[in-house]
Amino acid sequence: MTSTAPDATEATSARSAPRPWTVAVLGPGGVGGLLAALLSRAGHRVICLAGDATARSLREGGIQVRSGQFGDFTAKVEADTELREPVDLCVVAVKHTSLDAALDRVPPAMLGADGLVLPLLNGIEHPGTLRRRYGDDRVAAGVIRVESTRVAPGVIEHGSPFTDIDLAGKSTHPLTGLAAVLESAGVRTRVAGPESAVLWAKLAFLAPFALLTTRYDAAIGTVRTGHREELLTLVGEITAVGRAAGAPLDADRTLAMYDTFPAGMKSSMQRDAEAGRALELDAIGGAVLRAAERYGVPAPTAARLVSELAPL
């Protein structure tokens, strides 16, 4: 997805990053592991936070990345079960279903003087949870667009030809500095507009993708052809909900994105269902339905799909 708020600006270049950062990555899975490896390869110090077995594996073997965009490489990282020293940045990349428990690994006192928390979770409701724990000024909301999967501890397969991050807010120093660090690692990063617009732009694209690919156990190519009418209806419903929340969404642009994706691309929710893992159904579909109720916008297709997926 490439849409952003109208006033989005390109991030400063990697050269503007003043120094290497110390970065904690909470949840070195598909997304977190990829970012940890890229940041380490770019010269930043990276501390991955995970369970005992995963932390030991990362300390011993680093993170192996297989990527068409970035090439195949192995990056050395540090790893621990808990953050024990101040950092400049903590990337939160766990699944929403394990967020509360995972945050015990990052005590609030372990953020540096100007340390930031960057959550890259699905949904729109998690920034509030993080701000209550770490403070309003410490959380830089953002979204990532990528298909990346952890196939084993420390082994990441990056399948999408893109890795893009949008940061929510104005082009103030903390965000432009953060964007420069991410750009230094090869991640296309933009400082975009209001938080609601940025988060809804991702959710309005992700929710139809996740709900339909998981409901029909089919990749996006099958969904956009065999279930086209349902896709159109669902995108229309969620676009209406997001607009009621104040986000400048465009259903046609969302649909155009699906049409450009590789036919075999799967959503992370679909992969979780295939693996028997807990689904982020409440963070994605549930968030849409709560907003629909709050703003009085009908969303019957979304409600039906959430209901049908709930037993999984």
C-alpha positions as CSV (number, residue, x, y, z in Angstrom):
1,M,0.0,0.0,0.0
2,T,1.4,3.4,-0.9
3,S,-1.3,5.8,-0.1
4,T,-0.6,8.4,2.7
5,A,-2.2,11.6,3.9
6,P,-2.0,14.5,1.4
7,D,0.7,16.3,3.3
8,A,3.1,13.3,3.5
9,T,6.7,14.2,2.9
10,E,9.6,12.0,2.0
11,A,11.9,11.2,4.9
12,T,15.3,12.8,5.1
13,S,18.1,10.8,3.5
14,A,20.1,8.2,5.3
15,R,23.1,10.5,5.4
16,S,21.2,12.7,7.9
17,A,21.3,10.0,10.6
18,P,23.8,11.6,13.1
19,R,25.2,8.4,14.6
20,P,24.5,4.7,15.0
21,W,21.5,4.0,17.3
22,T,21.0,1.3,19.9
23,V,17.8,-0.4,18.9
24,A,15.8,-3.0,20.8
25,V,13.5,-5.2,18.7
26,L,10.6,-6.8,20.7
27,G,9.5,-9.7,18.7
28,P,12.1,-10.8,16.1
29,G,9.6,-12.6,13.9
30,G,8.9,-11.9,10.3
31,V,8.7,-8.1,10.6
32,G,10.9,-7.6,13.6
33,G,13.5,-10.1,12.5
34,L,13.8,-8.4,9.1
35,L,14.2,-5.0,10.6
36,A,16.7,-6.2,13.1
37,A,18.8,-7.7,10.4
38,L,18.6,-4.6,8.2
39,L,19.4,-2.2,11.0
40,S,22.4,-4.4,12.1
41,R,23.7,-4.6,8.6
42,A,23.5,-0.8,8.4
43,G,25.8,-0.4,11.4
44,H,23.3,0.1,14.3
45,R,23.5,-1.9,17.5
46,V,20.5,-4.2,17.7
47,I,19.2,-6.1,20.8
48,C,16.5,-8.6,20.1
49,L,14.1,-9.5,22.9
50,A,12.5,-12.9,22.9
51,G,12.1,-16.1,24.9
52,D,15.1,-18.1,26.1
53,A,15.4,-20.5,23.2
54,T,15.0,-17.8,20.5
55,A,17.4,-15.4,22.2
56,R,20.0,-18.2,22.5
57,S,19.6,-19.1,18.8
58,L,20.0,-15.4,17.8
59,R,23.1,-14.9,19.9
60,E,24.7,-18.0,18.4
61,G,23.7,-17.7,14.7
62,G,22.4,-14.2,14.1
63,I,19.5,-13.6,11.7
64,Q,19.5,-15.1,8.2
65,V,17.5,-13.2,5.6
66,R,16.4,-14.5,2.3
67,S,15.1,-11.6,0.3
68,G,14.6,-10.6,-3.4
69,Q,14.7,-7.0,-2.4
70,F,17.7,-7.0,-0.1
71,G,19.5,-10.2,-1.1
72,D,20.5,-13.1,1.1
73,F,22.6,-12.3,4.1
74,T,23.3,-13.0,7.8
75,A,23.4,-10.2,10.4
76,K,24.8,-10.5,13.9
77,V,22.6,-9.3,16.7
78,E,22.6,-9.3,20.5
79,A,19.7,-11.0,22.2
80,D,18.1,-11.2,25.7
81,T,14.9,-12.1,27.4
82,E,14.5,-8.6,28.8
83,L,15.9,-5.1,28.1
84,R,18.5,-4.3,30.7
85,E,20.0,-1.0,29.4
86,P,18.7,2.2,27.8
87,V,18.1,2.3,24.1
88,D,17.4,5.0,21.5
89,L,14.5,3.0,19.9
90,C,12.4,0.1,20.7
91,V,10.6,-1.5,17.8
92,V,7.5,-3.4,18.9
93,A,6.8,-6.1,16.3
94,V,4.9,-8.8,18.3
95,K,1.5,-10.0,17.4
96,H,-1.3,-8.1,19.0
97,T,-2.4,-11.3,20.7
98,S,0.8,-11.4,22.8
99,L,1.4,-7.7,23.3
100,D,0.5,-7.4,27.0
101,A,2.8,-10.2,28.0
102,A,5.6,-9.1,25.7
103,L,5.8,-5.6,27.1
104,D,7.1,-7.1,30.4
105,R,10.4,-7.5,28.5
106,V,10.7,-3.7,28.1
107,P,10.6,-1.8,31.5
108,P,9.7,1.9,30.9
109,A,12.9,2.9,32.7
110,M,15.0,1.3,29.9
111,L,14.2,3.9,27.3
112,G,17.0,6.4,26.9
113,A,16.6,10.1,27.6
114,D,15.1,10.7,24.1
115,G,14.1,7.0,23.5
116,L,11.2,6.2,21.3
117,V,8.8,3.3,21.0
118,L,7.8,2.4,17.5
119,P,4.9,-0.1,17.3
120,L,4.4,-1.8,14.0
121,L,1.3,-3.8,14.9
122,N,-1.8,-4.4,13.0
123,G,-4.9,-2.4,14.0
124,I,-5.6,1.0,15.3
125,E,-6.0,0.7,19.1
126,H,-2.6,-0.4,20.3
127,P,-1.0,3.1,20.5
128,G,-3.2,3.9,23.5
129,T,-1.9,0.8,25.4
130,L,1.7,1.8,24.7
131,R,1.2,5.4,25.7
132,R,-0.3,4.4,29.0
133,R,2.8,2.4,29.8
134,Y,5.6,4.6,28.2
135,G,4.2,8.1,28.0
136,D,2.5,10.1,25.3
137,D,5.7,11.6,23.9
138,R,7.6,8.3,23.7
139,V,5.4,6.5,21.2
140,A,5.7,7.2,17.5
141,A,2.9,5.4,15.8
142,G,3.7,3.8,12.5
143,V,2.6,1.2,9.9
144,I,4.7,-1.1,7.8
145,R,3.8,-2.7,4.4
146,V,5.8,-5.9,3.9
147,E,5.3,-9.6,3.5
148,S,7.9,-11.3,5.7
149,T,7.8,-14.6,7.5
150,R,9.9,-16.3,10.2
151,V,10.3,-19.9,9.0
152,A,12.6,-20.8,12.0
153,P,14.2,-18.9,14.9
154,G,16.5,-16.4,13.2
155,V,15.5,-17.4,9.6
156,I,13.4,-14.8,7.8
157,E,11.9,-15.1,4.3
158,H,11.0,-11.7,2.8
159,G,8.6,-12.2,0.0
160,S,7.4,-8.8,-1.0
161,P,9.3,-6.5,-3.4
162,F,8.8,-3.6,-1.0
163,T,9.4,-2.7,2.7
164,D,7.7,0.6,3.5
165,I,7.1,2.4,6.8
166,D,4.9,5.4,7.4
167,L,5.3,7.4,10.6
168,A,2.4,9.3,11.9
169,G,2.8,13.0,12.7
170,K,4.4,16.1,11.5
171,S,8.0,16.4,10.3
172,T,9.4,17.2,13.7
173,H,13.0,16.3,14.7
174,P,12.3,13.0,16.6
175,L,10.3,11.6,13.6
176,T,12.7,12.8,10.9
177,G,15.6,11.4,12.9
178,L,13.8,8.0,13.3
179,A,13.0,8.0,9.6
180,A,16.6,8.6,8.7
181,V,17.7,5.7,10.8
182,L,15.2,3.4,9.1
183,E,16.2,4.8,5.7
184,S,19.8,4.0,6.5
185,A,18.8,0.4,6.7
186,G,17.1,0.4,3.3
187,V,13.5,0.8,4.5
188,R,11.6,3.3,2.5
189,T,10.2,5.6,5.2
190,R,7.9,8.6,5.2
191,V,6.8,11.0,7.9
192,A,3.1,11.3,7.1
193,G,0.0,13.1,8.4
194,P,-2.3,12.6,11.3
195,E,-2.2,9.4,13.2
196,S,-5.8,8.4,12.5
197,A,-5.2,8.8,8.8
198,V,-2.0,6.8,8.8
199,L,-3.4,3.9,10.9
200,W,-6.7,3.8,9.0
201,A,-5.0,3.8,5.6
202,K,-3.2,0.5,6.7
203,L,-6.3,-1.0,8.3
204,A,-8.6,-0.2,5.4
205,F,-6.2,-2.2,3.2
206,L,-5.3,-4.9,5.6
207,A,-8.7,-5.9,7.0
208,P,-10.3,-7.0,3.6
209,F,-7.0,-8.7,2.7
210,A,-6.8,-10.6,6.0
211,L,-10.4,-11.4,6.5
212,L,-11.0,-12.7,2.9
213,T,-7.7,-14.6,2.4
214,T,-8.2,-16.3,5.8
215,R,-11.9,-17.0,5.4
216,Y,-11.4,-18.7,2.0
217,D,-7.9,-20.0,2.7
218,A,-6.8,-18.4,-0.6
219,A,-4.1,-16.1,-1.7
220,I,-4.9,-12.6,-3.0
221,G,-5.0,-13.7,-6.6
222,T,-7.9,-16.0,-5.9
223,V,-9.7,-13.5,-3.7
224,R,-9.5,-10.6,-6.2
225,T,-10.9,-12.8,-9.0
226,G,-13.1,-15.5,-7.4
227,H,-14.4,-13.3,-4.6
228,R,-14.3,-10.0,-6.4
229,E,-17.8,-8.8,-5.5
230,E,-17.4,-9.6,-1.8
231,L,-14.0,-7.8,-1.9
232,L,-15.6,-4.7,-3.4
233,T,-18.4,-4.7,-0.8
234,L,-16.0,-5.2,2.1
235,V,-13.6,-2.4,0.9
236,G,-16.6,-0.1,0.5
237,E,-17.8,-0.8,4.1
238,I,-14.4,-0.3,5.7
239,T,-13.7,2.8,3.7
240,A,-16.9,4.3,4.9
241,V,-16.0,3.5,8.5
242,G,-12.6,5.0,8.2
243,R,-13.9,8.1,6.6
244,A,-16.4,8.5,9.5
245,A,-13.3,8.3,11.7
246,G,-11.7,11.2,9.8
247,A,-9.4,9.4,7.5
248,P,-9.3,10.5,3.8
249,L,-9.6,7.0,2.3
250,D,-10.1,6.1,-1.3
251,A,-11.7,2.7,-2.1
252,D,-10.5,2.7,-5.7
253,R,-6.9,3.2,-4.6
254,T,-7.2,0.3,-2.1
255,L,-8.6,-2.0,-4.8
256,A,-5.8,-0.9,-7.2
257,M,-3.3,-2.1,-4.7
258,Y,-4.7,-5.6,-4.5
259,D,-4.5,-5.8,-8.3
260,T,-0.8,-5.0,-8.3
261,F,0.2,-7.6,-5.7
262,P,1.7,-11.0,-6.6
263,A,-1.1,-13.5,-7.0
264,G,0.4,-15.9,-4.5
265,M,0.7,-13.3,-1.7
266,K,-0.9,-14.3,1.6
267,S,-1.9,-12.3,4.6
268,S,-0.3,-12.8,8.0
269,M,-3.6,-13.8,9.4
270,Q,-4.0,-16.5,6.8
271,R,-0.5,-17.8,7.6
272,D,-1.4,-17.8,11.3
273,A,-4.5,-19.8,10.6
274,E,-2.5,-22.3,8.5
275,A,-0.1,-22.8,11.4
276,G,-2.8,-23.1,14.0
277,R,-1.7,-19.9,15.8
278,A,-4.0,-17.4,17.4
279,L,-5.5,-14.9,15.0
280,E,-5.4,-11.1,15.3
281,L,-9.1,-11.1,14.5
282,D,-10.0,-8.7,17.3
283,A,-7.2,-6.2,16.5
284,I,-8.2,-6.2,12.8
285,G,-11.8,-7.1,12.3
286,G,-12.9,-6.3,15.8
287,A,-11.4,-2.8,15.6
288,V,-13.4,-2.2,12.4
289,L,-16.7,-3.3,14.0
290,R,-16.1,-1.2,17.1
291,A,-15.5,1.9,15.0
292,A,-18.5,1.1,12.8
293,E,-20.7,0.9,15.9
294,R,-19.1,4.1,17.3
295,Y,-19.8,6.1,14.2
296,G,-23.1,4.5,13.2
297,V,-21.8,3.1,9.9
298,P,-23.3,-0.3,8.7
299,A,-20.7,-3.0,8.1
300,P,-22.6,-6.3,7.6
301,T,-20.1,-8.0,5.4
302,A,-17.3,-7.3,7.9
303,A,-19.5,-8.5,10.8
304,R,-20.3,-11.7,9.0
305,L,-16.7,-12.5,8.2
306,V,-15.6,-11.8,11.7
307,S,-18.3,-14.1,13.0
308,E,-17.3,-16.9,10.6
309,L,-13.7,-16.6,11.5
310,A,-14.2,-16.4,15.3
311,P,-14.2,-20.2,15.8
312,L,-10.7,-20.5,14.2
